[in-house]
Amino acid sequence: MLEVKSAANVWEDKAKTRIEAVYLQDIAFQLYVYRKAGLEIRHAYLVFLNSDYVRHGDIAPNNFFNAKT
């Protein structure tokens, strides 16, 4: 499952070791709903924008987004 956010800064701290609670709550709620609907979800990822990304030509999705499990 991918929970995509339009934010680049999802971190609670400057060291980027803790994700803000609101984002964890979002992904937890989505996971809960999917599982209650009978879907088997093995992995959940928080996907957010890479603020260091600079586009040269076509967008490179692997560089445009960051992900955290």
C-alpha positions in Angstrom: 0.0 0.0 0.0 1.3 3.5 -0.9 0.0 6.5 1.0 1.2 9.5 -1.1 1.5 12.9 0.4 2.1 16.2 -1.4 4.4 17.4 1.4 8.2 17.3 1.2 8.7 17.6 4.9 7.0 14.7 6.8 9.6 14.7 9.6 9.1 15.6 13.2 12.8 16.3 13.8 15.6 17.8 11.9 17.6 14.6 11.9 14.8 13.0 9.9 14.4 10.0 12.2 10.8 10.5 13.3 7.7 10.9 11.0 5.1 13.4 12.2 2.2 11.7 14.0 -0.4 13.0 11.6 1.2 11.1 8.7 1.5 7.9 10.7 -2.2 8.3 11.7 -3.1 8.7 8.0 -1.3 5.6 6.9 -2.6 3.6 9.9 -6.2 4.6 9.1 -5.8 3.6 5.5 -4.3 0.3 6.5 -7.2 -0.4 8.9 -9.8 0.4 6.3 -8.3 -1.8 3.6 -7.9 -4.7 6.1 -11.5 -4.3 7.3 -12.6 -4.4 3.6 -10.9 -7.9 3.4 -7.7 -6.9 1.6 -4.5 -8.5 2.6 -1.9 -5.7 2.9 1.6 -6.9 3.5 3.5 -3.6 3.3 2.6 0.0 3.9 4.7 2.9 2.6 4.6 6.6 3.2 5.5 8.3 -0.1 6.4 12.0 -0.1 8.1 14.6 -2.4 11.8 14.8 -2.6 12.5 18.5 -2.0 16.0 18.1 -3.6 14.7 16.9 -6.9 15.4 19.0 -10.0 13.7 18.0 -13.2 15.9 17.7 -16.3 13.6 16.6 -19.2 10.9 14.0 -18.3 10.0 13.5 -14.6 11.9 10.6 -13.0 9.4 9.2 -10.5 12.1 7.3 -8.6 13.9 10.5 -7.9 10.8 12.8 -7.5 9.4 10.8 -4.6 10.9 9.5 -1.3 9.4 6.5 0.5 9.5 5.3 4.1 8.2 1.9 5.3 
